[in-house]
Amino acid sequence: MIDSKKLIRNSNIAFGTSGARGLVVDFKPEVCAAFTLAFIQVMQLKFSFTRLALAIDNRPSSPEIAAACIAAAQLLGIEVDYYGVIPTPALAFTSMLDNVPAIMVTGSHIPFDRNGLKFYRPDGEITKADELAILAVDETFSELIVSDLPVVSKRARDKYIARYLDLFSPTLLAGKLIGIYEHSSAGRDLYATLFEQLGAEVVRLGRSDQFVPIDTEAVSIQDIEIAKRWQREYRLDALFSTDGDGDRPLLSDETGTYLRGDILCLLAAQFLEIEALAIPVSCNSAVEACNSFKQVLRTKIGSPYVIEAFADLQTQYKSIAGFEANGGFLLGSNIDVGGVPLSALPTRDALLPALSVLAMAGDGNIFSLIAKLPKIFTASDRVQNFEKQRSIALIELGIEAPKEFLNKLSLGQFDVVSIDTTDGLRITLNNGDVVHLRPSGNAPELRCYAESHSVESATSLVNNVLACVVGL
């Protein structure tokens, strides 16, 4: 017999800001089974179900992990609806419609030598309390027999496409030329179809047989340059893409410049006439400065924290939502959009914010929408292979001796106006700039976010701070 709790504890797989993540070599079949069994047992305490939904991203390791998860579910007599490679929000949406739990095998944007498991309750993402309950399950199971993956069902794919075909007019994108940067995104086989059915002429670009770890919070210089080149070459009205599992969007304006994720979602929230928002502390302060929302709650970084904040907002407001700096938009309540009902989807979604901004632009352009927002600009980047303990030590130094810390970051000419330790260390300087350092919850990385009066200034601030951090 195999001890599931011991397996999980010794697996090197850990919950971060979005699911359980780790190196592929640590996702052994028995470990995948242990997580799956623990998840199902925790769900059975609260929900009644006989089926489980499961999908994967395009990572080379994902099919094998999925097969182990399915074998584990079958040990408990749970049948699995297997949807193959689809975006995470497509899986979550369909599992909520069917009132069944779900598992998404994905590492999102992290490198291909890592992977992960995202867990969904029948009513949405699992909570931090659910994570602790999964880790506490103490059960044994017999030897695992892993079979080939079942036949792929297209139901989740079709339901997800229908969600937006029902919401928007079939002429929404008429006259628009939209590029789809497909790379290895889990949604690459459905985006072109959807955009064409909404009236756009589509150019499919950059499809890759190798996994591409697109991070919408730290878009590579190469991807930025490619976007501008494609815009010039095809004269695109916009370029759309996502991260690996299709829950974080990338959308460019007419110049080929990608919108920051939180700016994209801010515009989308305005279009959807959202009353109140829950957003992480790392999002652009323009959200408050634009005065478009009755309340804005700031949270720790990670969709579980955003979703937790929905409970407070739901007691006061009819339309609530949340988003993250990476662009993932979470719809926390049922709403009407131009008289058409749209059901809540409290998990990160890439399509809703992108389509909302394109609808908001109409016959005009996206650039003019951005120009109307407060002139607060953000940038972010990361240092990879930077151990978490090293990050924590830096942040502790900044909390204990902020002025000394600024000196070490070559920012000693400024004074500290305020410090926010909601998640990491966020320092507001007396010139209005903001520097925010935080260890990643998903990988050994240190992230830096900055705000300033221009994109160039914010980018320079991030680059200089990270250079100093590496040199410490």
C-alpha positions in Angstrom: 0.0 0.0 0.0 1.1 3.6 -0.7 0.9 6.3 1.8 -0.5 9.4 0.0 0.3 12.0 2.7 3.9 10.8 3.0 4.2 10.9 -0.8 3.0 14.4 -1.1 5.1 15.7 1.8 8.3 14.2 0.3 7.4 15.0 -3.4 8.9 18.6 -3.7 5.6 19.5 -5.2 4.1 22.6 -3.5 1.1 24.8 -3.7 1.9 28.4 -4.9 -0.2 31.3 -6.2 -2.0 29.0 -8.6 -2.0 25.3 -8.1 0.6 22.8 -7.2 3.9 23.2 -9.1 7.2 21.5 -9.3 9.8 19.9 -11.6 8.5 17.3 -14.1 10.9 14.7 -12.6 9.0 15.0 -9.3 5.6 14.4 -10.8 5.9 10.7 -10.6 2.7 8.7 -11.3 2.2 7.8 -7.6 2.6 11.5 -6.6 0.0 12.6 -9.2 -2.3 9.9 -7.9 -1.8 11.0 -4.3 -2.7 14.6 -5.1 -5.7 13.4 -7.1 -7.0 11.1 -4.4 -6.6 13.7 -1.7 -8.4 16.3 -3.9 -11.3 14.0 -4.6 -11.7 13.1 -1.0 -11.7 16.7 0.1 -14.3 17.5 -2.5 -16.5 14.6 -1.5 -16.8 16.1 2.0 -18.7 19.1 0.5 -20.1 18.0 -2.9 -21.8 15.0 -4.4 -20.4 13.8 -7.8 -19.6 10.7 -9.7 -17.5 12.3 -12.5 -14.4 14.5 -12.7 -13.3 16.8 -15.6 -9.7 16.9 -16.7 -7.7 18.7 -19.4 -4.0 19.5 -20.2 -1.8 22.0 -21.8 0.8 21.4 -24.6 3.7 20.6 -22.3 5.4 17.3 -23.3 5.0 16.0 -19.8 1.2 16.7 -19.4 -0.3 13.6 -21.1 1.6 11.3 -18.7 0.6 13.2 -15.7 -3.0 13.3 -16.8 -3.0 9.5 -17.3 -1.9 9.0 -13.7 -4.6 11.4 -12.4 -7.2 9.5 -14.3 -6.0 6.2 -13.0 -6.2 7.5 -9.5 -9.8 8.8 -9.9 -10.8 5.4 -11.2 -9.5 3.8 -8.0 -12.3 5.7 -6.2 -14.9 4.8 -8.9 -14.9 8.3 -10.3 -15.2 8.5 -14.1 -13.3 11.2 -16.0 -14.4 13.5 -18.8 -11.2 14.1 -20.7 -11.1 17.2 -22.8 -7.5 17.1 -24.1 -5.6 20.3 -24.7 -7.9 23.3 -24.0 -7.6 26.6 -22.0 -7.9 26.3 -18.3 -11.0 28.7 -18.2 -12.7 26.4 -20.8 -12.3 23.5 -18.4 -13.4 25.5 -15.4 -16.4 26.9 -17.1 -17.7 23.5 -18.3 -17.0 21.8 -14.9 -19.1 24.5 -13.2 -21.9 24.0 -15.7 -21.8 20.2 -15.0 -21.4 20.8 -11.2 -18.3 18.5 -11.1 -14.7 19.1 -9.8 -11.9 19.4 -12.3 -8.1 19.1 -12.6 -6.0 21.0 -15.2 -2.6 19.7 -15.8 -0.5 22.8 -16.5 2.5 24.7 -15.4 1.1 27.8 -17.0 4.0 30.1 -18.0 6.9 28.4 -16.2 9.6 26.5 -18.1 8.8 23.2 -19.8 10.9 21.2 -17.3 8.3 22.1 -14.7 4.6 21.3 -14.6 1.6 21.6 -12.2 -1.9 20.7 -11.2 -4.7 23.2 -10.9 -7.7 22.0 -8.9 -11.3 23.2 -9.3 -14.3 22.7 -7.1 -17.8 22.4 -8.8 -18.2 26.1 -7.9 -14.8 27.4 -9.0 -11.2 27.4 -7.9 -10.2 25.7 -4.7 -9.5 27.9 -1.7 -6.4 28.1 0.4 -8.3 26.2 3.0 -8.9 23.5 0.4 -5.2 23.3 -0.3 -4.5 22.7 3.4 -7.2 20.1 3.6 -5.6 18.3 0.5 -2.2 18.3 2.2 -3.8 16.9 5.4 -5.5 13.8 3.8 -3.9 10.7 5.3 -4.9 7.7 3.2 -3.3 4.7 1.5 -3.9 3.3 -1.9 -3.0 0.2 -3.8 -0.6 -0.1 -6.8 -1.5 2.3 -9.6 -2.4 0.9 -13.0 -2.0 3.6 -15.6 -3.7 3.2 -18.9 -3.7 5.1 -22.2 -5.6 8.4 -22.2 -9.3 8.2 -23.1 -10.9 9.6 -26.3 -10.9 13.5 -26.2 -14.3 15.1 -25.8 -14.8 18.5 -27.6 -17.7 19.5 -25.3 -15.7 21.9 -23.1 -14.1 23.5 -26.2 -17.5 24.1 -27.8 -19.1 25.4 -24.6 -16.3 27.9 -24.1 -16.6 29.2 -27.6 -20.4 29.4 -27.3 -20.1 31.5 -24.2 -18.6 34.4 -26.2 -20.5 33.8 -29.4 -23.7 34.2 -27.3 -22.4 37.3 -25.7 -21.1 39.3 -28.6 -22.5 40.1 -32.1 -21.2 38.1 -35.0 -20.1 41.4 -36.6 -18.2 42.5 -33.4 -14.9 42.3 -35.2 -16.1 43.0 -38.8 -13.4 44.8 -40.8 -10.7 44.0 -38.3 -7.5 42.1 -39.1 -6.5 40.2 -36.0 -3.2 38.3 -35.6 -3.3 35.2 -33.3 0.1 34.4 -31.9 -0.4 30.7 -31.4 3.0 29.4 -30.1 2.1 26.5 -27.8 -0.9 28.0 -26.1 -3.5 25.5 -24.9 -6.2 27.5 -26.8 -4.4 27.9 -30.1 -6.8 25.6 -31.9 -9.9 27.5 -31.0 -9.0 31.2 -30.9 -8.9 31.7 -34.7 -12.2 29.9 -35.1 -13.8 32.2 -32.5 -12.4 35.4 -33.8 -13.5 34.5 -37.3 -17.0 33.7 -36.1 -17.1 37.2 -34.6 -16.4 38.7 -38.0 -12.6 39.2 -38.0 -10.1 38.3 -40.7 -7.5 36.3 -38.9 -3.8 35.7 -39.5 -2.4 32.7 -37.5 1.2 33.4 -36.5 4.1 31.8 -34.6 2.8 28.3 -34.0 5.5 26.2 -32.3 6.1 22.5 -32.0 8.2 23.2 -28.9 6.7 24.5 -25.6 7.1 28.3 -25.3 6.9 29.6 -21.7 5.2 32.9 -22.4 4.9 35.0 -19.2 2.4 37.8 -19.7 3.9 39.7 -16.7 7.4 39.6 -18.1 7.1 39.4 -21.9 10.5 38.8 -23.5 12.2 41.4 -25.6 12.1 38.9 -28.5 8.3 38.6 -28.3 7.9 42.3 -28.0 9.9 42.8 -31.2 8.1 40.0 -33.0 4.7 41.7 -32.2 5.9 45.0 -33.7 7.3 43.2 -36.8 4.0 41.3 -37.4 2.0 44.5 -37.0 4.2 46.3 -39.6 4.1 43.3 -42.0 0.4 42.6 -41.8 -1.0 46.0 -40.7 -2.9 44.3 -37.9 -5.6 46.0 -35.9 -4.5 43.9 -32.9 -2.5 40.9 -32.0 -3.9 38.4 -29.5 -2.1 35.7 -27.6 -2.1 34.0 -24.1 0.3 32.2 -21.8 0.7 28.4 -21.9 -2.7 27.4 -20.4 -4.8 30.2 -21.9 -5.9 32.0 -18.7 -3.7 35.1 -19.1 -4.1 37.3 -22.2 -1.7 39.3 -24.4 -3.4 42.0 -26.6 -1.6 44.6 -28.6 -2.8 47.9 -29.8 -2.6 49.1 -33.4 1.1 49.9 -33.0 1.9 46.3 -32.1 2.6 47.3 -28.4 1.2 44.9 -25.9 -1.0 46.3 -23.2 0.0 45.6 -19.6 -2.4 43.0 -18.2 -3.9 45.2 -15.5 -4.5 48.0 -18.0 -6.2 45.6 -20.3 -8.4 44.4 -17.5 -9.1 47.9 -16.2 -10.5 48.8 -19.6 -12.5 45.6 -19.7 -14.0 46.3 -16.3 -15.0 49.7 -17.4 -16.7 48.2 -20.5 -18.5 45.6 -18.5 -19.6 48.3 -16.0 -18.3 46.4 -13.0 -19.1 48.1 -9.7 -16.4 46.7 -7.4 -13.1 45.0 -7.9 -10.7 42.8 -6.0 -7.1 43.0 -7.3 -3.7 42.1 -6.0 -1.4 44.7 -4.5 0.9 44.6 -7.6 -1.7 46.1 -10.0 -1.4 49.6 -11.4 -2.7 52.4 -9.2 -4.6 53.8 -12.2 -7.4 51.4 -11.1 -8.2 53.6 -8.2 -7.1 56.9 -9.9 -9.6 56.5 -12.8 -12.6 56.7 -10.3 -14.6 54.2 -12.3 -15.4 51.8 -9.5 -17.3 52.1 -6.2 -14.7 50.0 -4.3 -11.3 48.4 -5.0 -10.0 45.8 -2.5 -6.3 45.0 -2.6 -5.1 41.5 -1.9 -2.1 39.3 -1.9 -1.0 38.1 -5.3 -2.7 34.9 -6.5 -6.2 34.2 -7.8 -7.3 32.4 -4.5 -6.8 35.6 -2.6 -8.8 37.6 -5.2 -11.6 35.1 -5.0 -11.6 35.2 -1.2 -12.2 38.9 -1.4 -15.3 38.4 -3.6 -17.2 37.3 -0.5 -16.9 40.8 1.0 -17.9 42.5 -2.2 -20.9 40.3 -2.9 -22.7 41.6 0.2 -22.6 45.1 -1.1 -22.5 45.1 -4.9 -24.3 43.4 -7.8 -21.5 43.3 -10.3 -18.0 42.3 -9.1 -14.8 41.1 -10.7 -11.2 40.8 -10.1 -8.0 40.7 -12.2 -4.3 40.4 -11.8 -1.3 42.2 -13.2 -0.8 39.3 -15.5 -4.1 40.0 -17.3 -6.2 37.1 -16.0 -9.8 38.4 -15.5 -12.1 36.8 -12.9 -15.8 37.5 -13.1 -17.2 37.2 -9.6 -20.9 37.6 -10.3 -23.5 37.1 -13.0 -23.8 40.3 -15.1 -25.7 41.7 -18.1 -23.6 43.0 -21.0 -25.7 45.1 -23.3 -28.8 43.2 -22.2 -27.2 39.8 -22.7 -26.7 37.7 -19.5 -23.1 36.4 -18.7 -22.6 33.9 -16.0 -19.9 34.3 -13.4 -16.5 32.6 -14.0 -14.4 33.1 -10.9 -11.1 31.9 -12.4 -8.6 33.7 -14.7 -9.9 34.1 -18.2 -8.0 35.5 -21.2 -10.8 35.9 -23.7 -13.3 38.1 -21.8 -10.9 41.0 -21.2 -9.5 40.9 -24.7 -12.9 40.7 -26.5 -14.3 43.4 -24.1 -11.5 45.9 -25.0 -11.9 45.1 -28.7 -15.7 45.7 -28.3 -15.0 48.9 -26.4 -12.7 50.2 -29.1 -15.4 49.5 -31.8 -14.5 51.4 -35.0 -12.0 53.4 -33.1 -8.6 52.2 -31.8 -7.3 50.7 -28.6 -4.5 53.3 -28.3 -7.1 56.1 -27.7 -8.7 54.1 -24.9 -5.4 53.9 -23.1 -4.7 57.6 -23.6 -7.8 58.4 -21.5 -6.5 56.6 -18.4 -4.4 58.3 -15.6 -0.7 58.6 -16.6 0.6 55.9 -14.3 2.8 53.4 -16.0 4.1 50.0 -14.7 6.8 47.6 -15.7 7.9 44.2 -14.3 10.5 41.6 -14.7 12.1 38.7 -12.8 15.4 37.2 -11.9 15.2 33.4 -12.5 17.0 30.7 -10.5 16.8 33.0 -7.4 16.1 30.9 -4.4 13.1 31.8 -2.2 15.1 32.1 1.0 17.4 34.6 -0.7 14.3 36.7 -1.7 12.9 36.5 1.8 16.2 37.7 3.3 16.2 40.7 0.9 12.7 41.6 1.8 13.3 41.4 5.5 16.3 43.7 5.1 14.0 46.2 3.3 11.4 46.1 6.1 13.9 46.4 8.9 16.1 49.1 7.3 14.2 50.7 4.3 16.6 53.6 3.9 19.7 51.3 3.9 17.8 49.0 1.5 17.3 51.9 -0.9 21.0 52.7 -0.8 21.7 49.1 -1.8 19.3 49.5 -4.7 21.0 52.7 -5.8 17.9 54.7 -4.8 19.4 56.4 -1.8 18.6 59.9 -3.2 14.9 59.2 -2.4 12.9 59.0 0.8 10.4 56.3 1.8 6.8 57.6 1.9 5.2 54.3 2.7 5.8 50.6 2.9 3.2 47.9 2.1 4.0 44.3 3.1 0.7 42.7 1.9 2.7 40.5 -0.4 6.5 41.0 -0.5 7.7 44.6 -0.1 6.2 47.5 -1.9 7.9 50.8 -1.3 6.5 54.2 -2.4 9.2 56.8 -2.9 8.8 60.6 -2.4 9.0 61.2 -6.1 5.8 59.1 -6.6 7.6 56.0 -8.0 6.9 52.6 -6.6 9.2 49.6 -6.2 7.7 46.2 -5.3 9.8 43.1 -4.7 8.3 39.6 -4.2 9.4 36.0 -4.5 7.3 34.0 -7.0 4.9 31.5 -5.6 5.4 29.1 -8.5 9.1 29.0 -9.3 12.5 30.1 -7.8 12.3 33.6 -9.1 12.3 37.1 -7.6 9.8 39.5 -9.3 10.1 43.2 -9.4 7.2 45.5 -10.2 7.5 49.3 -10.6 5.3 52.3 -11.2 6.5 55.6 -12.6 5.4 58.6 -14.8 6.4 56.9 -18.0 6.9 53.4 -19.5 10.6 54.1 -20.0 11.1 55.3 -16.4 9.2 52.3 -14.9 11.2 49.9 -17.1 14.5 51.5 -16.2 13.6 51.3 -12.5 12.9 47.6 -12.8 16.1 46.9 -14.7 18.2 48.9 -12.3 16.7 47.4 -9.2 17.1 43.8 -10.4 20.7 44.5 -11.5 21.4 45.7 -8.0 19.7 42.7 -6.4 21.7 40.3 -8.5 24.9 42.1 -7.4 24.1 42.0 -3.7 
